[in-house]
Amino acid sequence: MMSQFDLFAAAVAPVTKAQHLSKSQQTEMDVDDEAMARHLEATGDYRILRKLRPRAIAERLRSEFSHRGVILDTETTGLNHRCDEIIEIGAIAFSFNDAGEIGDVCDVYGGLQQPSVVIPADITRLTGITDDMVAGQSIDVDRLRALIDPADLIIAHNAGFDRPFCEAFSPIFAKKAWACSVSEIDWSARGFEGTKLGYLIGQSGYFHDGHRAVDDCCALLEVLGQARPHWSETPFAELCQASSRSRVRIYAENSPFDLKDHLKARGYRWSDGSDGRSKSWWIELPEETLQEELHFLRTEIYRWEADPPVKHLTAFDRFRAS
C-alpha cells in the first residue's frame, strides 16, 4: 500500500508545484513522469496514453527529404460538397523522402470561414465551431496556396470527402495528387481495431483534442510516422506506395438485375448516375487485377464477351468528385 501511495504522490506533485519550478527542475519531473509511465506499462496491467504534442516547425529543412506532403482536414456545414460549405481548413506541410520517411514540418495553417448559412446544431456539437467563432472570418487562400503549391501529395483522412469540398472551394487544389489515409493503408493488418482517427490515435498511445482541423492534422501526422513492432515500414511509407499505383474503375453497365446481389457481395457499389458516373454497379481495383475482374464479369455476370467501360486512375484522379 505504501508504494501505491508514493506513486500517487509523485504523480500529483507536478500539477501543484510546476508553476514554481525552474526549467531544469520541470524537465527532471517530466523525466520522472515518463519513467513512471514506463513502469506502469511494464507491469502489463496498464496502458498509458500520452498527450500528443504537435511537431515544431523546423527552422531549417533537411535536404535529404526532398519531397513535400500536406496533411489536410476540413470541417464543413454538411456532407454534400455541392451545397454545403467549408467552415474550417487545417493543413500541415512536411517533407519526406523516396522511402516514405517523414522529415520536417515545413509550415502549418488553420483558418475559419463564415458560411452563407447558419451552422447546423449537430455540426457545432461535433466540431465545437459556432456561428460566433466564424463571424467575419475567411480562409486566407494566399496563405493556404503557399502550402499547397509545392505539395507533391495531399493526404486526407477520407479523401473522398475532403477533396471534392476543397476543389469546390478553390482551384489551388486542382491537378494535385491525393492520397487517402483511410482506404490506402491496411490498418487492420497493422493491428488497429478501426480506421477512425480516434481509434488510430488511442491505439498508438496518444490522446488529443479532436474534431478541430489543425489538431486532427497533427494527430494524423504522428500516426502516419509511427513505427510499430513487426512492421518494417511506417503507415506513411505504405500510403506513398499505394498512392503511386494506378487503379481501375470498372462499370458493370447493363448487368442482369437478378445478379445484383452477386455483384454487391463481390464489392461492387451502385451509382444512380446523379454523381456523374454511369448508372451501373461499379468497383475500383488495382490495375493488375483488371483482366481477372473482366473474366469474372464475362463468365459469371454477362456470360458473353462483354466489354464494360474501364477508367484508369492515378493519385491525380482518385477521390475527385465526378
Secondary structure, DSSP 8 states (H G I E B T S, - for coil): -HHHHHHHHHHHHHHHHGGGS-HHHHHHHHHHHHHHHHHHHHTTS----EE-----B-SS--TT--EEEEEEEEEESSS-TTT--EEEEEEEEEEE-TT--EEEEEEEEEEE---SS---HHHHHHH---HHHHTT----HHHHHHHHTT-SEEEETTHHHHHHHHHHH-GGGTT--EEETTTSS-TTTTT-S--SHHHHHHHTTEE---SSHHHHHHHHHHHHT---TT-SS-HHHHHHHHHHS-EEEEEETT--GGGHHHHHHHT-EEE-STTSS-SEEEEEEEGGGHHHHHHHIIIIII-S-----EEEE-TTTTT---
